[in-house]
Amino acid sequence: MKTRIKINDIVCYGYHGVRAEEQQLGQEFRVNLDLGLDLPAEVDDRLENTVDYRLAVEAVQQVMTGPKRLLLETLAEEIAGLLLQLPLVLEATVTVCKPHPPIPGVQGGVSVIITRTRK
C-alpha cells in the first residue's frame, strides 16, 4: 500500500452498549479511520482518483446512528465492511471509542481497533 488516509475524531451520538441505560439514554462515540489505498505515484488532483472522505464519514455515521449494537467490536466490523466497498480502499483500520463508558474508574475511554483488508 502506497497511500494512507486518516480521518480522526468523527463524533457520533448512538444508543449502543450492553447496559440498558446506554441503549435508552445514548452517548457520544468517537471513530478514527486509517484507510490504505494503492494510488499511483503521480497525483493528478482529481477526486475520482482517490477516496472521497465524505463517503467514509457517511459510512461511519450510517452505522453509528443505525440499529443498536451491544459491542464496539460489532460497530467497528460493520464500519470496516462499508469502507472496503469504497473504490480504491484496500485496507481499513477502524477505531471505535466510547469516551465516557459507565465503568467506575475509567477516565480515558474504551476503544476497539480492528484492521480488515479487501478480499
GIMO-V701882 format. One record per helix or strand. SS is the DSSP state (alpha for helix, beta for strand). FROM is the first residue (numbers start at 1). TO is the last residue. Records with the same first field share a line. If there is no record, write none. Layout:
SS=FROM-TO + FROM-TO
This chain:
beta=3-14 + 27-37 + 89-98 + 110-117
alpha=20-25 + 47-49 + 53-64 + 72-83
